[in-house]
Amino acid sequence: MTLTCLRSIFTYLEKNTFDVFLVDNNSADGTVAAVKKLKKENDWKKLEIIVNKENLGFAKANNQAIKLAKGECVLLLNSDAEFVGDGIEKVLEFMKQNSDCGILGPKLLNSDGTLQKSCRRFPKLLDQIFVQLKFYNLFPERIDSVREYFMLDFRHDEIKEVDQIMGAAMLIKKEVFDKIGLLDENFWAVFEEVDFCLRAKKAGFKTVFYPDFEIVHHKEQSFKQVRSMRKQINFNKSLYYYFFKHKPLWQLFILWLLQPINLILTWFDSILKIRKIFGKSKDL
């Protein structure tokens, strides 16, 4: 998927002035060797490969590349995503014409070409209680706070200011980093983009969803081999840190009290596949 991602970048951005930084977080599947071979075969002088000796997490790895980027805009792109058409010129022009737009999210598509919901509202205590108790897997449309959090009322077919976009593909003006700093490396993976969007909003920048720029995101492939319990623990740690950073401590305490129930439910789901039985939406 990393090779596919890189091929799509050099195919659809060839008319633009750009640099590509690939940060490898200690992969063990031959990715680095394959990328070096592809770079040599295609003479990709614009590609720089950064090889980490350990998995530093999403935020820290992205920050390594952001520090080296010299462009007016930085596109953070997961290795399980790929360009599938033109549109970057329109996006860059939109960013130039809208000085208050600091972060832009493209329309994300699933592997089969269907819409992947990529916008959410900022987390609140009530919706995160329902998420921790896994109710959102069963009937998300029936719970007002969950429906609002996941923006189930948004069709993803119009240019719209939103609270947050998915970190799989984020186009960010360099001036945003200059003003608010890099991604918070206390988030290993999950919630770092939520935190960044909130910090940007507090600094006066808008986060905008832009539907005419499409990217395919083969969702969760980066974490496919991580066990469900480990993923849940990482999610919880990031959630708690986000609430510690931005919410009253009593809200964090309530979420922390729910952790034993949350982990028990996660364990049951890993055995009984409850989410699969109830047809959990791949977009949530």
N, C-alpha and C positions, 0 to 999 in steps of 0.2 A: 504493500500500500504506500509506503514511503516513496518507492520508485515511481509509482503511478502519480502520486502527488507532485513530485518534482517535474516529471514530464509535462504535466498539465500547466505548471507554472511557466516553464520555458516556452510552451506552445502559445499560450494566450497572453503573455506579457512581453513577448519579444519586441514589440514596437515601443515599449516604454523604457525609461531609465530606471533600473532597479538593481538591487543586490539580494541574494538569498543566503540566509544563514540556517543551516541545518544543525540542530543541537541533538546529539545522540546521548540519551540518558542510560548509558551502559547496557545497550541491547546485546542479546546473546544469540541472535539468529543470522548473523552475517550481513546485517544491514550496512554497516560502515564500508566493508569491502565492496559490496555491490554498488553502493553509491559512488565510491571512488572510481570504480570501473566505468560506470555510466558517465561520470563527469569527464573522464579522459576520452571516452569514445565520442562524446558530443562537444568537447572543448568548451565546457561550461566554466568560463573564467569568473563569472559572477557568483558562483557558488562557493561558499566557505563552510567547511565542515568542522564542527566543534565536538570533540569526543570527551565525554565525562567518564571517569573511572567508577562512578557510582550513580545510582538514580537519585538525582537531586530534587525531583518533583517538578511539577508544571511551572510554577511561578518562578523559581530560581533559574530554571533552564531558559525560559523565555527572557528573563532579565539579562542573561549572558548575551543574547543576541541583540536585545534592545540597546544595550550600551554601545554596541558596535555600529548600529544603524545610523546612516547619515541622511536618509531621505526625509522629506517633509511629512510623510505618513509612514506608519509601520503597520503591516498586516500580520497579526498573529494567526497562524494557520496550523491546525492539527495535522499530523502526518496521515490520518485516516480520512482526510478531506481532499477534494480535487476540483479544479476549475473545469467547467463544462461548456463554456462559451465566453464571448466577449462581454464587455460591460464595465471593465475597470476604468476606462476613460471617462465614462459618464459619472461614475462614482467619485473619482478624483475631482472632476469639475464641480460636482455637487458640494463636496467638502470645501472647495475654494470659495464658492458663492455663499456658503452658509458658515460664517465665521464662528457662530456659537455652537456648531456641531463638532464635538470633539471626538466622538466615537460613533462608528457606523457598523451596522450588522447587515450582511446580505441575507437573501432568502436561502435557507438551507433545505436541501432535498434529501430524502432517504435514498438508499441504494436502488430502490425500484422507481425512483422519480417522483414519489409522493411527497407532500409537504411534511417537513419536520418542524414542529413548533419550536421556535428558538427565542421567544421573548417571554419574560415574566415580570411581575411586579416585585418590588423589594419585599423580602421576607418579613412577616409579622408573627407574633407569638402564636396566635390562634391557628393560622394555616400550617405552621411548623409542628404544632401539636398533632394535627391530623396527619401530617406527613410521617411523623415519628411513630404514630400508632397504625400506620399503613392503610388508613381508611381511603386514601387517595387512589389506592389500587383497585378498590371495589366499586365505588360510585362517585367519582370526582365531580361530575356535573351536578350532583344533588346537594353538595356542600358549598354554600356561598363563598366562604373564605378560600376554599381550595380552588373553586372555579375562578375567583378573582386573581389569586396568586399565579396560577398557570395561564392566565389570560385566555381562557377557553372561549371567550366572546370575541377574540381578535382573529380575523380571517387571514392575516399575513398577506394582504394584497394591496396595501397602500403605504405610502411613506408616512411614518408615524414616530413621534417622540415616545420612547418607552423608558422604563426604569432600568432594565438590564437586558443584555443579549447573551447568547451562549458563547463561551470562550473558544469554541472550535474555530471560529473565524471572526476576528475583530479588527477592523481598520481604525487606527488611532492616530490622530495628529501628534507629531513629535512634541508640539508645544504643551500638550496635556501632560506628558511625562515630565517636561521641564518644570511645570507648575506644581504637580501633586506627587511626583516621584514615580518609582517603578511599582511593579506588582508586589504586594506584601508577601514576603517569602515565608511568613509564619503559616500560610496556607500551603500545604504540600500539593494538593490537587483537589479542587472543588471549592467554590465560593470566592476564589481569588478574583474572578471577573465581576462577581456581584459587588464585592468590596471596592473594586476599582471604579465601577460605574457609579457607585454611591459617592465616592470621594470626588470623582469628576463633576458630578451634579452639584455637590456642595461648593465646588470651585467655579461654578458658572457655566460648565460645558453641558451640552445636550447629548444624549445617546439616541440615535435615530435608526430605525429599521428601514431598509431600502430594498424593496421587492424586485426591482429590475436587474439586480446583480445576483446571480444564482451560483451556488456552490454545493456540490454533492458531499454529504458527510456520512460516511459509513459508521454510524453512531456506536460508541463504546468499544470500538475495536482495540483501542489503546489499553483498555482495562479488561479485555475479554478473558485473560488467563488469571486474573486476580480473583481469589475466592470471595464469595458474597459477604461473609462475615468480616473479612478484612476491609472490603470496600465500605461496608456500613460503618465500621469503626472510624475509618478515615473521614467519611462524610460527617459523622457526629463530631469529631474533633474540629473540623472546619466550621461546622454550624455553631458550635459552642464559642469558638474564637470570634466568629462574626458577631454574635450576640454580646460577647464580652466587650467587643470594640465599639459597638454602635447602639446597644440597648441597655436598659436598666438591669442591674445585677439580679433582681428578683425574677426577671424573665428567664435569664440564663439558669437560675436555680431550678425553676419549674421544668425546663427541658432536661436538665441533668437528672432530675428525679425520674424521668421517663425512660432513661437509658436502659435499665434492666429489662423493662417490658419490650422496648424496641429491639434489643438484641435477641430476646427469646423469640419474638415474631420473625426476625430475620432467620434464625436457626430453623424454625418450623417451615418457613418458606423454602429454604434451601433443600429441605427433605421432601416436602409435599408439593412443591411447585405451585403454590396457591395463586401467585400472580399470573402464571401461565394459564391456569384453569379459568380464572376470571377474565382473561384476555386483557391484561394491563396494556394500556396504550403505549406504543413504542415512542410516542412523542412526549411523555411525561417523565 
